[in-house]
Amino acid sequence: MNMKSVRSAVLMVIILVGLLGMAGRPPLVGGPAPEISLKDLQGHEIRLSDFRGKVVLLNFWATWCKPCKEEMPAMQTSYDKLRDKGFVVLAVNELEDTDRVVEHIRTHAHTFVVVMDRNNNIANRYGVVGLPASFIIDPQGIVRERITGNLLTVSRIDELFTRYGSVGPFSAR
């Protein structure tokens, strides 16, 4: 085997391994949302499946992330306005100390659910590589949107809730 053939074979193996790795990753937009089971700030176990039948804004964030902090008031306003219609904000904090997160949530008077992803496993399952990152999950548990790189606003959240809140038999309205 000549050197060119060896290089081609190695390249094919690398491509195949990469494709197989991607195939093993759960589908996101259009597929079922990977289950989440994390502790909230009070130490209670929270599962994504607890919110089946509701529209979930799943938001990955950290206190050091300026854009994360900038979009949280819109998340809170939308939560206050839509929670009685079947809207949930599930904020997943990445790799931070609980006391720091509790202080941040208390200072800003956020009342939506906050859970701690201490080892980054959930962020990795969702393919999160930068913060903030959000996902809209419909009442049946299907990921409908992935939102990265731009801040959530009240009007954007309202539009997403309207679009996905009445999908299927478990209408959030």
C-alpha positions in Angstrom: 0.0 0.0 0.0 1.4 3.4 -0.9 1.4 6.4 1.3 -1.5 8.1 -0.6 -3.6 5.0 0.0 -2.8 4.9 3.7 -3.7 8.6 4.0 -7.0 8.0 2.2 -7.8 5.0 4.4 -7.0 7.0 7.6 -9.1 9.9 6.4 -12.1 7.5 5.7 -11.8 6.0 9.1 -11.8 9.5 10.7 -14.9 10.5 8.7 -16.7 7.3 9.5 -16.0 7.6 13.2 -17.2 11.2 13.2 -20.4 10.2 11.4 -21.0 7.4 13.8 -20.5 9.7 16.7 -23.0 12.2 15.3 -25.5 9.3 14.8 -25.2 8.4 18.4 -26.2 11.9 19.5 -29.9 12.4 20.2 -31.8 14.4 17.6 -32.6 17.9 18.7 -34.8 20.1 16.5 -37.7 17.9 15.4 -36.8 15.1 17.7 -37.6 14.2 21.3 -35.9 16.3 23.9 -33.3 14.4 25.9 -34.5 13.8 29.5 -33.1 16.1 32.2 -32.9 15.1 35.8 -31.2 17.7 37.9 -31.5 19.3 41.4 -33.1 22.7 41.8 -31.8 25.3 44.2 -33.7 23.7 47.1 -32.2 20.3 46.3 -35.4 18.8 44.8 -35.0 16.5 41.7 -36.5 18.1 38.6 -37.2 16.2 35.4 -38.0 17.7 32.0 -40.7 15.1 31.7 -42.5 16.6 34.8 -43.5 19.4 32.4 -45.0 17.3 29.6 -48.1 19.0 28.3 -46.5 22.5 28.6 -44.3 24.6 26.4 -40.8 24.6 28.0 -38.2 27.3 27.4 -35.1 25.3 28.3 -32.3 27.9 28.9 -28.6 27.2 29.5 -26.9 30.1 31.4 -24.3 31.2 33.9 -24.0 34.3 36.2 -20.8 35.4 34.5 -22.5 35.4 31.1 -23.6 39.0 30.3 -26.0 38.1 27.5 -27.6 35.4 29.8 -28.3 38.0 32.4 -29.6 40.5 29.8 -32.3 38.1 28.6 -33.4 36.8 32.0 -35.8 39.7 32.6 -37.7 38.9 29.4 -37.8 35.2 30.4 -39.3 36.3 33.8 -41.8 38.6 32.2 -42.9 35.9 29.8 -43.1 33.3 32.6 -45.3 35.7 34.7 -47.6 36.3 31.7 -47.8 32.8 30.3 -47.4 30.3 33.1 -51.1 29.9 33.7 -51.4 29.1 30.0 -48.9 26.2 30.2 -45.5 27.9 29.8 -42.5 26.9 31.8 -39.0 28.3 32.0 -36.4 25.7 33.0 -33.0 27.5 33.5 -30.0 25.2 33.6 -27.0 26.8 35.3 -23.7 25.6 34.0 -20.9 24.5 36.4 -21.3 27.2 39.0 -21.5 27.3 42.8 -25.0 27.0 44.2 -24.6 29.9 46.6 -23.6 32.3 43.8 -26.6 31.2 41.7 -29.0 31.5 44.6 -27.8 35.0 45.3 -28.2 36.0 41.6 -31.7 34.6 41.5 -32.7 36.2 44.7 -31.2 39.6 43.7 -33.1 39.6 40.4 -36.3 38.2 41.9 -36.6 35.4 39.3 -39.2 32.8 40.1 -38.9 30.3 37.3 -37.3 26.9 37.9 -33.5 26.9 38.1 -31.5 23.6 38.1 -27.8 23.0 38.5 -25.8 21.1 35.8 -22.7 20.6 38.0 -20.7 18.4 35.6 -22.0 19.8 32.2 -23.6 16.5 31.2 -26.9 18.0 30.2 -25.4 20.8 28.2 -23.2 18.2 26.4 -26.3 16.1 25.6 -28.0 19.1 24.1 -24.8 20.1 22.2 -24.4 23.5 24.0 -21.1 25.0 23.2 -21.8 28.7 24.1 -24.1 30.6 26.4 -26.8 31.5 26.4 -28.4 28.7 24.5 -32.2 28.0 24.6 -34.5 25.3 23.3 -38.3 25.5 22.8 -39.9 22.1 23.7 -43.5 21.6 22.7 -46.2 20.0 24.9 -45.4 16.5 23.5 -41.7 16.8 24.4 -40.4 17.6 20.9 -37.6 20.2 20.5 -39.0 22.8 18.1 -36.4 25.5 18.1 -32.8 26.0 19.1 -31.9 29.7 19.9 -28.3 30.7 20.1 -26.4 33.9 19.5 -29.3 36.3 19.9 -31.1 37.5 23.0 -34.6 36.3 23.8 -37.2 39.1 24.1 -40.7 39.1 25.4 -42.1 39.4 21.9 -39.9 36.5 20.6 -41.0 34.3 23.5 -44.6 35.2 23.0 -44.4 34.3 19.3 -42.7 30.9 20.1 -45.3 30.1 22.7 -48.1 30.9 20.3 -46.5 28.8 17.5 -45.9 25.7 19.6 -48.4 26.0 22.5 -51.2 24.5 20.6 -49.4 21.7 18.8 -51.1 18.3 19.2 -53.6 16.8 21.7 -51.9 18.1 24.8 -52.5 21.8 24.0 -50.9 24.1 26.5 -53.9 26.5 26.2 
